[in-house]
Each structure stands twice: as structure tokens, then as C-alpha cells.
Amino acid sequence: MLKLLLLAAFVLSGHCFDVQYIEDSQDNARVVGGTNSAKNAWPWQVSLQYISGSSWYHTCGGSLIRANRVMTAAHCVDRVATYRVVLGEHNLSANDGTEQTISVSAIRIHASWNTNNVAAGYDIAVLHLASSATINSYVKLASIPADGTVLANNHNCIISGWGRTTTGGALPSILQQAPLPVVAHATCSTSSYWGSTVKTTMVCAGGNGAQAGCNGDSGGPLNCLVNGAYQVHGVTSFVSSLGCNAYLKPTVFTRVSAYIAWINSNV
């Protein structure tokens, strides 16, 4: 059976982006196969951070779905830690002047989530924030799809996050983005791709061996263009242990539209 690699940064990372200034060792560092995003390109994107000692560390992404609620992956927050979110963030190593930092006051993880069996699905959580974010041009609410929505094969989507730029590589300072077209479940669940590992409550995207999510992207959005506007259709979940951008092993996301009722009951 294929081993899965969860994409929370603290699985492999020791990078701090708050107290210390982190110099990006790769001048052209990218989300695997991606590019630096424009500032304010994804205003619902958050950096989920945890404290260790006196320093805060980026571990995952997330999407602001209410002024005081963030959607992320269950595996990002299923261990005891103190968390905060940073909204309006662009460069983790510098003060952009647009950041809003809010502590996490409560965590709601799907009751069926099993840390030891990510392939079962349910990799979704809602974070309750200690206060409401100020909505402005840098911080906006994500639009999420209608219950049951399933996107067609090759639908235009973009992953965003501060995840590693190569398997085992560096975490970038600048928010990255990469095009990841949807791979239909009928294709992604074949033996050439993920097989039975991928459930209908998941979304596959990418798989061309070039662009992919990686450690640090977990919980962040798969932004998909629908009727001229972006919606968050996926919560970044896992990739193959063969590598973040292993050929025919698309990045796998929790399909947001499969959990609309659960999300609504936990906001």
C-alpha cells in the first residue's frame, strides 16, 4: 500500500517566522513548480502557527470562512499545542503592514478523523478565533461551494501556501501559488494513480510531476475558478511519500463540498 505524506510543516520543519528573520536560501523558491503570489492575491489565506519556547512557527495554511472562523486540515491541529493564525500575510519573514494576528480559542475536528488512517478521509477542522478579523482589501472571507459540488476533470484550480518548494527542501518566505487542474475521481482512483486510497470525499489536483503541494501547505486552500470568481474547493491533505510532486500522484485535498453540513454545524 502506498505510504502517504501529510503536509503539515512541523512534521519536518524547524523554521521560525516570527521572532527570527529567516533568509530564504533559494532565491527563486517556489511552491513545487509555482511562483510568488501577488500581494493580496488570496486574501482568505492564513498562516497557522504554533508556539515552541518563545517562538512561533508556521505549520499549515487555512482559509477564513467567517470573520472569526478558519477552515483547515484536521491533521494540522490534532495534537496538543497553542495555535494562532496570521491573516493578511504575504512575507513571513517581514512585516508587510497588513497582518492581523489572532489566537485560536477552540478547535473543532471532525469526529470521524483518524490520525492513523488519513486515507479514510475526514481531514477537516474549524478553528474558532478569539476575536473577529477586520475585513478589508487584504483580509477577505473565502467563498465555498454549494453542498455536493464536484468539479469536472481539468477544471482550473490554484494551490496557495508557504509549503516546501521541493520535497525535503526549504520553506519559502513569500506566499506561493501553483496551477493544479482537477483530476476527476474516476481517473484518480484508478491503479495508475491513487487507486482506492482516494475517496469520493476528496479532490485530486495536479499529478504532472511538476506542480504540487508540499509540507507546510496542509490545511490551505485549493482555489478554483467558478463563474468568474474563486471558491475554495479543497483543503490540502496529503501527497505520496515518493515525493510531493511524484508523477501520477496528484496532491489530494479534502473536498469542501462534501462537508458543508458539518462546516455549518461547527461555525
N, C-alpha and C positions, 0 to 999 in steps of 0.2 A: 504494500500500500504506500502511496506517495506520502512523504512527510510534508507537513505544512509549516510555513513560517509566518507567525503572527508579526504584525508590523508596528508594534509599539517600540519607540526608540530606546526605552530603558532596558529592553532585552539585551541590547548590545552596546549601548551608548554611555559615555561618560562626559558628555558635553554640557556645560552650563552656559546659559544665555542671559543671565540677569546681573549677577554681581561682577562677573569677569567679562572682559571683552574677548570674544572668540574670533580670531583671524581665520577666515576661510582658506584652507590650504589649496583649494582648487579654484583658480581664477575664473574658470568657466564652469563652475559646479552647477549641476542641474539635477532636478528630479530625473530619474533614469530616462534619458532621451528627451528631456524637456528644456524649458527656457525660464529665465527670470520672468516672473509675472509683473505686469504694470501695477503700480501702487493703486490700491482700491479696486483692483480687478475682481476680487472675490470678497466683498465686504462682510459676508456672513462667516468667513473662515476664522476660526480661533486657534490659538496655540494653547493646548492643555499642558500644564506644568505641575510638577510635584517638587516638594522641598526635601532636601537631604542636607543635614547640617544647617548651615545658614544660607545655602544657595538654592535657587530654583532652576529646574531642568526641564527643557521641552521633552515631552514623551509622545504626544499624539496630537492629532488635529480634532476638529469638531465643527459643527455648524450651529449658528444661533438661530433657533426656530421660534422663540418668544423673547421678549426683552430680558427675561430672567431665566431662560431655559436653553440648554445646549444639548444637541444630539451628538453622540459619539459611539464608539465601539465598547461593548461590554468588557472585552479583554484589556482595555486601557485602564479600567478602574475597578477590576475585581480583586485588588489586593489593598491592604490597609496602608493608606498614605494620606497626606494632606495635599489637596489639589487647589489650583486656581486656574482661571482662564484669562488670556490676554486677547482682547478684541482690537480691531483697528491696527493690527500688527503687520509689518512688512519686512523689516530687517531686525532679526532677533538680536543682533549684536550692536544695535544702535538705538537711540531714542528718536523715533520718527515724529514725535509730537502729536500723534493721533491715537496712541494706545489707551485702552481702558482696561484696568486690571481689577478683576472681581473674584473673590474667593468662592469656592464651591461649598454650599451649606448642606446639600443632601444628594445622594446618588440613587437612582432607580435603575436597576439592572433587570433585564428580562428574566423571569422566574425559571425559564427552561434553559438558560445559558449554562453550559458545562465547560469549565476551563480545560478539561482534559479531552474534549471532543468538539473542536471548533467546526468540524465538518457537519455536525448536527444542525448548525445554524444558530439563530437567536443571538447573534453577536451585535447587540444594540443596547444602548443605555441612554438615559436622560439625566442631565445634571441640573440640579436646582441651584441657582446662583443666590448669593447673599443679598444682592441688590440688583436692580434693573439697569441694563445698559442704556446709554444715551444713544438713540438712533440718529444718525447723521450721514454725511456723504461717505464716511469711512467705515461705519458700522451699520449694517442693514440686516433685516431678517431674511433668512433663506425661504424660498418658495419650495414646497414639497409637493409631490404628485398626488393625484387622486388615488383612492384605495383601489388596489388591483392593477394599476397601470403597468404594462410590460412594453418596453421599447423594442423596436424591430432591430434585426441584425444590421450592423454598421451604423447605427444611429450615432450622431455626433456628440461626443462627451469629452470632458476635460477633467483630469485629476489635478488637484492643487494640494500643496503641503510642503513641509520642511523636512521631508524624509531624505534618507541617504541617496546620494547621486549615483552610486554603484553598489552592488552587493558587497557589504562589509566596508564601504567607503565612508566618506565624510558627510556630516550633516551640514547643509548649506545655511548661510545666514539669511539670504533673501528667499521669500516665498517663491516656490517653483510651480510650474504647470506643464502638463504634457497631454497631447491628444490621445485619448483611449476610446476608440469606437467600440460599441457594444458587440459582443459575440453572443448570438442567440443561444438560449439554453439548449435547444435541440442539437446545436453544434458543440457547445462547451461540455456537454455531458457525454459525448462520445469518447471511446477509448483513446483516440488520438490526442484528446485534450485532457479534461479533468475526470472524465468518467462519472461514476456515481457519487464522487466526492461533492460535486456541485448540486445543490438542491434548487427547486423552483423558487425558493425564497431568497435566492442570491442572484447577483448580476455579475457576469464576466465582461471584462473590457480589456482590450489590448491583445497581447499574445503574439505580436510580430517579432519578438526578440529584441526590440529597440526601446520602446517606451514602456514604463511600468511604475507602479507604486513600490515603495521600499520602506525599511524601518524608519519610523518617525511620521509616516503618512497615515497610520492607523487612525480610524475614527473620523478622518477628514472626508470631505465631500467628493462625489463623482458628479460633476456639474454638467447637465445635459440640456441642450438647446431644444426647447419645445415652444412652438408658436412664437418664435422671435425673442423668447426670454429664457434665462437659465433656471432650471429646477434641480434640486439635489435628489438624485435618484438612487444614490448608493452611499453606504458608509464603508470606508476602506477596511477590509478584514484580513485577508491573507494572500500569500503567494507560495510558490513551490520552494522547498528547501534546496532545490537545484540552483536557485538564484532568483533574484527579484524579477529579472526580465527573461526568464527561461522561455525558449521558443515553444509555442502552442500551450503555454501555461499562463493564460491571462490572469491579471490581477482580479481577485474575487472580492466582491462587495456585498454587504447585506442590502437586500432590495427594500428600500424605504417603503414602497407602496404595499408591501406585504405586511407591514406593521403599523399602518395608520391608526387602527383602533387602539392598539397598545400605546402608541405615542400619545394619542389624545387622552387616554386614561391616566397618563403619568406626567402631564404638564400642569 
